[in-house]
Amino acid sequence: MCFKKLTCLITFLLFSLLSECFLSHAYSWSFFYTTPEKSPKETFVTFYYTLGIQLAARGQILSAETFLKRCTELQPNKAEIHLSYASVLEALDRLELAEQSYKMAIALDPSLVAAHYNLGLLYDKLDRLDEGILALKSALLHAENNQLLNYDLGVLYSKKLDYQNAALYTKRAIDSGQPFAESYNNYAYALAHLGQLDQAMIAVERSLLLQPESAASIDTKGFILYKMKRYAEAVEVYRKAIQLDPTIGEIHLHWAQVHQALDQPEQALAGYENYLRLTPDAPDHQAVRELIKELKTKMDAPLQTAPASLQTPKPTSNSQIKPALRTPYTLLGEPSPSLQGT
C-alpha cells in the first residue's frame, strides 16, 4: 500500500516537473506547430503569444512579460500584442512602459477600444485625470453606448468634482444596459451635488434595492439627507453605514459634518479624528486639522461665539464613488465582452 502511494507521488511530481519545463522552454518545440499557411516567424509569435497569455493567467507575470516582449520584437505591427504586453507591464507596476505600449497599440489600431480604455484607467491610477478622460472619450468614439466606458467616465468626472458631466455619463451608463448598484449610487451622489435632491433620493433608493447592505450607498443617502438639512435622519443613516463598514474614513468625515451642523462638537471631533486615522494620504488633512483645532477651542470656551470658519464645510471627498468595475481582461489580448458593444 505504501509502495503504491509512493509510486503515485513520484508520478505526480514528475508530471508537475515536466509541465513546468514545458511552460519554461516550450519555444524549443515550436517548430512542431509550423504549417504551410504560416511562416516559421509567425508560428513562433503565435506560440510565444499563447504561452505568454497562459502564464499570465496562471499568475506568472514575469515569465509572461518575457514571452510577450519577444512577440513585440518579432511582430511589432500587431496592436493586440502591444495591448497584452502593456497590461502585463501594468501588472508589474512598470507604468511608464505600460503607457508607451498602450499608445503603440492605439497607433497601430485606433479602433481598439480596450487599448483606449486601459490607457484611461492607467491615467486614473497616475492621478492624470484630464488625460484619462480624453482616453475614455476616445474609446467612446468607437463604442458610444458602452455601459462600462460611460460609467468609468462618470467616475473620473466625479473625481474632478465636475458633477454635471459625472451625472451625464453615469446616466448614460444606466441607460446603456442592465443598471448596477454602483451606477445608481454614483448618479445619486452627482445629482445631490447639483442640488437635484429629490431625484438623487430616488436614484440612491434604487441602488439600495440592488445592494441593501452597501455602506457606500447608505452613506450617499445620508449625504442627501444632510443636503436636505434633515440632520437627525442623516445621523441615523450614517450610524448604520459605519456599523456596516467602520473602515471607510469618508463616512466618519460625513458623520463629523452632520454633528457639526447640529452643534455637537464632541461627536464632530470624534468623526474628524477617525477620518484622519483612516485616510492617512487624503489631501484635505490640513483643513480637517484646522477644524479640529477650532472645535477644541469651542469646547474649551463654550460661551464664546463660534468662529466663522466653523461653519459646516462642504464635503471634501468622494467616498460614495465606488471604484470602477475593472478586470484585467486585456491579458487575453482582446477587448472584454463588456467592451464589445457599440
C-alpha positions in Angstrom: 0.0 0.0 0.0 2.8 2.4 0.9 4.7 1.4 -2.3 1.6 2.4 -4.4 1.3 5.7 -2.6 5.0 6.4 -3.2 4.6 5.5 -6.9 1.7 7.9 -7.3 3.6 10.6 -5.5 6.6 10.2 -7.8 4.4 10.1 -10.9 2.7 13.3 -9.8 6.0 15.1 -9.1 7.4 14.0 -12.4 4.3 15.2 -14.2 4.5 18.6 -12.4 8.1 19.0 -13.3 7.6 18.2 -16.9 4.7 20.7 -17.1 6.8 23.4 -15.7 9.7 22.6 -18.0 7.2 22.8 -20.9 6.0 26.2 -19.9 9.5 27.4 -19.4 11.1 26.0 -22.6 8.2 25.2 -24.9 9.5 27.5 -27.5 12.2 24.8 -28.2 9.4 22.7 -29.7 7.6 25.5 -31.6 8.7 24.1 -35.0 6.2 21.3 -34.5 3.5 23.9 -35.0 4.7 25.2 -38.3 2.0 25.0 -41.0 2.2 25.7 -44.8 0.0 28.8 -44.2 2.3 30.3 -41.6 6.0 31.2 -41.8 8.3 30.0 -39.1 8.4 33.5 -37.7 4.6 33.7 -37.5 4.5 30.3 -35.9 6.9 31.4 -33.2 4.9 34.6 -32.5 1.6 32.6 -32.2 3.3 30.1 -29.9 5.0 32.7 -27.7 1.9 34.8 -27.5 -0.3 31.8 -26.4 2.3 30.8 -23.9 2.6 34.3 -22.5 -1.2 34.6 -22.1 -1.3 31.2 -20.3 1.5 32.2 -18.0 -0.3 35.5 -17.2 -3.5 33.6 -16.4 -1.5 31.4 -14.0 -0.1 34.5 -12.3 3.4 34.0 -13.6 3.6 37.6 -14.8 7.4 37.9 -15.1 7.5 34.9 -17.3 4.6 36.2 -19.3 6.3 39.5 -19.8 9.4 37.7 -21.3 7.3 35.9 -23.9 5.1 38.9 -24.8 8.0 41.2 -25.1 9.6 38.8 -27.5 6.3 38.8 -29.5 6.5 42.6 -29.8 10.0 42.3 -31.2 9.1 39.6 -33.7 5.9 41.1 -34.8 5.9 44.9 -33.9 2.9 45.8 -36.0 0.3 43.8 -34.2 -1.8 46.0 -32.0 -3.3 43.2 -29.8 0.2 42.1 -28.9 1.2 45.5 -27.6 -2.1 45.7 -25.7 -1.5 42.4 -23.9 2.1 43.4 -23.3 1.0 46.7 -21.8 -1.4 45.1 -19.4 1.3 42.7 -18.1 3.7 45.7 -17.7 1.0 47.5 -15.7 0.5 44.4 -13.5 4.3 44.6 -12.8 3.8 48.3 -11.9 6.0 49.4 -14.9 3.6 52.1 -15.6 5.7 54.3 -17.9 6.4 51.4 -20.2 2.8 50.3 -20.0 1.7 53.7 -21.1 4.0 53.6 -24.1 2.8 50.1 -25.1 -0.9 51.2 -24.9 -0.1 54.2 -27.1 1.7 51.9 -29.6 -1.4 49.7 -29.7 -3.6 52.7 -30.4 -1.3 54.0 -33.1 -1.4 50.6 -34.8 -5.2 50.3 -34.4 -7.1 53.5 -33.4 -10.3 51.5 -33.2 -9.0 49.1 -30.5 -11.4 50.1 -27.7 -9.7 48.2 -24.9 -6.4 50.0 -25.5 -8.0 53.4 -25.1 -10.0 52.1 -22.1 -6.9 50.7 -20.3 -4.9 53.8 -21.0 -7.6 55.9 -19.4 -7.6 53.7 -16.3 -3.9 53.9 -16.2 -4.0 57.7 -16.2 -6.6 57.5 -13.4 -4.1 55.4 -11.4 -1.5 58.0 -12.1 -3.9 60.8 -11.0 -3.8 62.3 -14.5 -7.5 62.7 -14.7 -7.7 65.0 -17.7 -5.7 62.6 -19.8 -7.8 59.7 -18.5 -11.0 61.5 -19.6 -9.6 62.1 -23.1 -8.6 58.4 -23.4 -12.0 57.2 -22.4 -13.7 59.7 -24.7 -11.6 58.3 -27.5 -12.8 54.8 -26.7 -16.4 56.1 -26.8 -15.9 57.2 -30.4 -15.9 53.5 -31.2 -18.4 52.3 -28.6 -20.7 55.2 -27.8 -23.3 53.3 -25.9 -20.9 51.0 -24.0 -22.0 50.9 -20.3 -18.6 50.4 -18.7 -17.0 53.2 -20.6 -19.7 55.7 -19.7 -19.7 54.5 -16.1 -15.9 55.0 -15.7 -16.0 58.3 -17.5 -18.6 59.4 -14.9 -16.2 58.2 -12.1 -13.3 60.3 -13.5 -15.5 63.4 -13.8 -16.7 62.9 -10.2 -13.1 62.8 -9.0 -12.6 66.1 -10.8 -15.7 67.4 -8.9 -17.3 68.0 -12.3 -20.7 66.7 -11.2 -22.6 67.9 -14.3 -20.6 65.6 -16.6 -20.5 62.9 -13.9 -24.3 62.8 -13.9 -24.4 62.9 -17.7 -22.2 59.9 -18.3 -23.4 57.9 -15.3 -26.9 58.3 -16.6 -25.8 57.1 -20.0 -24.3 54.1 -18.3 -27.6 53.4 -16.6 -29.5 53.7 -19.9 -27.0 51.6 -21.8 -27.6 48.2 -20.1 -28.7 46.5 -17.0 -28.1 49.1 -14.3 -26.0 48.0 -11.3 -26.0 49.4 -7.8 -22.8 51.5 -8.2 -24.1 53.3 -11.2 -27.3 54.4 -9.4 -25.2 55.3 -6.3 -22.8 57.5 -8.3 -25.7 59.1 -10.2 -27.4 59.9 -6.9 -24.2 61.5 -5.5 -23.7 63.7 -8.6 -27.3 64.8 -8.5 -27.1 65.7 -4.8 -24.1 68.0 -5.6 -26.2 69.6 -8.4 -29.0 70.3 -5.9 -31.4 67.8 -7.5 -32.1 66.2 -4.2 -35.5 64.5 -4.9 -34.1 62.8 -8.0 -31.0 61.9 -6.0 -33.0 60.2 -3.4 -34.9 58.2 -6.0 -31.6 57.0 -7.5 -30.0 56.0 -4.2 -33.1 54.1 -3.2 -32.8 52.1 -6.4 -29.1 51.4 -5.6 -30.2 50.2 -2.1 -32.8 47.9 -3.7 -29.9 46.2 -5.5 -27.4 46.3 -2.6 -29.3 47.0 0.6 -26.2 46.4 2.8 -23.9 48.7 0.8 -22.1 51.1 3.2 -21.3 53.4 0.3 -24.9 53.7 -0.9 -26.1 54.2 2.7 -23.5 56.9 3.1 -24.8 58.6 -0.1 -28.4 58.5 1.3 -27.0 60.2 4.5 -25.3 62.8 2.4 -28.6 63.6 0.6 -30.4 63.9 3.9 -27.7 66.2 5.1 -28.1 68.4 2.0 -31.9 68.4 2.7 -31.0 69.6 6.2 -32.7 66.6 7.7 -29.8 66.2 10.1 -31.3 63.8 12.7 -32.2 61.3 9.9 -28.8 61.7 8.4 -27.2 60.8 11.7 -29.1 57.5 11.9 -28.2 56.6 8.3 -24.5 57.4 8.8 -24.6 55.3 12.0 -25.8 52.3 10.0 -23.1 52.9 7.3 -20.4 53.0 10.0 -21.7 49.8 11.6 -21.6 48.1 8.2 -18.0 49.2 7.4 -16.2 51.2 10.0 -13.0 51.3 7.9 -14.3 53.8 5.3 -12.8 57.1 6.5 -15.1 59.4 4.5 -18.2 58.1 6.3 -16.6 59.3 9.6 -15.9 62.7 7.9 -19.6 63.0 6.9 -20.6 61.9 10.5 -18.5 64.8 11.8 -20.0 67.3 9.4 -23.6 66.5 10.3 -22.8 66.6 14.0 -21.1 70.0 13.4 -24.3 71.2 11.8 -26.2 70.0 14.9 -23.7 71.9 17.1 -22.5 68.7 18.7 -18.7 69.3 18.8 -17.7 66.2 20.7 -19.2 63.8 18.2 -17.9 66.0 15.4 -14.4 65.9 16.9 -14.5 62.1 17.1 -15.6 61.9 13.5 -12.8 64.1 12.2 -10.2 62.3 14.2 -11.3 58.9 12.9 -11.2 60.3 9.4 -7.6 61.4 9.8 -6.7 58.0 11.2 -8.3 56.0 8.5 -7.2 58.1 5.5 -3.5 59.0 6.0 -3.0 60.1 2.4 -6.1 62.3 2.0 -5.2 65.7 0.6 -7.5 67.6 2.9 -5.8 66.7 6.2 -4.6 70.2 7.0 -8.1 71.7 6.6 -9.5 68.9 8.8 -6.8 69.6 11.5 -7.8 73.3 11.5 -11.4 72.2 12.1 -10.3 70.0 14.9 -8.4 72.8 16.5 -11.3 75.2 16.3 -13.7 72.6 17.7 -11.4 72.1 20.7 -11.2 75.8 21.2 -15.0 76.0 21.1 -15.3 73.1 23.6 -12.9 74.9 26.0 -14.8 78.2 25.7 -18.5 77.2 25.2 -19.8 80.7 25.9 -17.8 82.3 23.1 -19.3 82.7 19.6 -18.1 80.1 17.2 -15.7 81.5 14.6 -16.9 81.8 11.1 -14.5 79.1 9.9 -16.5 76.6 12.0 -19.4 76.9 9.6 -20.2 73.4 8.2 -17.7 72.8 5.3 -18.6 71.2 2.0 -17.7 67.6 1.8 -14.1 67.3 0.6 -14.1 63.7 -0.6 -15.9 61.2 -2.7 -16.4 58.1 -0.7 -19.7 57.4 -2.5 -17.9 56.9 -5.8 -17.3 53.2 -5.9 -14.2 52.0 -7.7 -14.9 51.2 -11.4 -15.7 47.6 -12.1 -12.4 46.8 -13.8 -11.0 43.4 -14.8 -7.6 42.6 -16.3 -9.2 41.2 -19.4 -6.5 42.6 -21.7 -4.3 39.8 -20.5 -6.2 37.8 -23.1 -5.2 40.3 -25.8 -8.8 41.0 -26.7 -11.4 43.6 -25.6 -13.6 42.4 -22.7 -17.1 41.2 -23.8 -18.4 44.2 -22.0 -16.4 46.5 -24.3 -17.6 44.9 -27.5 -20.9 46.8 -27.8 -21.2 50.0 -29.7 
